[in-house]
Amino acid sequence: MDALLQFVVSPQIALLLLFVLAIEALVLFVVWQRSSKGLPPLEIVSFLGAGALFAIAIGGAYAGVSPVVMGMILFAAFLFHLLDIYLRWKA
């Protein structure tokens, strides 16, 4: 149990999250490309981009990244989130 707790509170958890998001993106892109069903690529990038940047922010927080860098990462995640909202309202 201690090993799991150590993993969860380490920067490596962000790598696991990024890996899962990459697999999700790959599956969604392949489904869209083969069947033209599901979300178009820009929408996939918009919501997964926000999630990926939040995962990077979590890893950065555990690694002790400076507040300025954290702010830049979170601002970039906010921009992806705004893009996602715009694309949903536009549809």
C-alpha positions in Angstrom: 0.0 0.0 0.0 2.9 2.4 0.7 4.2 1.9 -2.8 0.9 2.8 -4.3 0.7 5.9 -2.1 4.2 6.9 -3.0 3.3 6.5 -6.7 0.1 8.6 -6.4 1.9 11.5 -4.7 4.9 11.5 -7.1 5.3 13.3 -10.5 5.1 9.9 -12.2 1.3 9.9 -11.7 1.2 12.7 -14.3 3.0 10.4 -16.8 0.4 7.7 -16.2 -2.3 10.2 -16.8 -0.7 11.4 -20.0 -0.3 7.9 -21.2 -4.0 7.2 -20.7 -4.9 10.4 -22.4 -2.7 9.5 -25.4 -4.3 6.1 -25.7 -7.7 7.8 -25.5 -6.8 10.3 -28.2 -5.4 7.6 -30.5 -8.6 5.5 -30.2 -10.8 8.5 -30.8 -8.8 9.6 -33.8 -8.9 6.1 -35.3 -12.6 5.8 -34.8 -13.2 9.2 -36.4 -10.9 8.5 -39.3 -12.4 5.1 -40.1 -16.0 5.8 -39.6 -16.4 9.6 -39.6 -18.4 9.1 -36.4 -17.6 10.6 -33.0 -15.7 13.8 -32.4 -13.7 15.6 -35.1 -10.0 16.0 -34.4 -10.1 19.6 -33.3 -12.7 18.8 -30.6 -10.6 15.8 -29.4 -7.5 18.0 -29.2 -9.5 20.7 -27.3 -10.8 18.6 -24.5 -7.8 16.3 -24.2 -5.4 19.2 -24.4 -6.9 20.7 -21.3 -6.8 17.4 -19.5 -3.2 16.8 -20.6 -2.1 20.2 -19.3 -3.8 19.6 -16.0 -1.9 16.3 -15.7 1.3 18.2 -16.4 0.3 20.7 -13.8 -0.2 17.9 -11.3 3.2 16.5 -12.1 4.8 19.9 -11.8 3.2 20.6 -8.5 4.6 17.3 -7.1 8.0 18.1 -8.6 8.1 21.6 -7.1 7.9 23.6 -10.4 7.9 27.4 -9.9 4.6 29.2 -9.5 5.2 31.2 -12.7 5.6 28.0 -14.8 2.5 26.5 -13.1 0.6 29.6 -13.9 1.6 29.3 -17.6 0.6 25.7 -17.7 -2.7 26.3 -16.1 -3.3 29.3 -18.4 -2.7 27.1 -21.4 -5.1 24.6 -20.0 -7.7 27.4 -19.7 -7.2 28.3 -23.3 -7.8 24.7 -24.4 -10.9 24.7 -22.2 -12.2 27.9 -23.8 -11.7 26.3 -27.2 -13.6 23.3 -26.1 -16.5 25.4 -24.8 -16.5 27.5 -28.1 -16.7 24.3 -30.2 -19.5 22.9 -28.2 -21.6 26.0 -28.3 -20.9 26.4 -32.0 -22.3 23.0 -32.8 
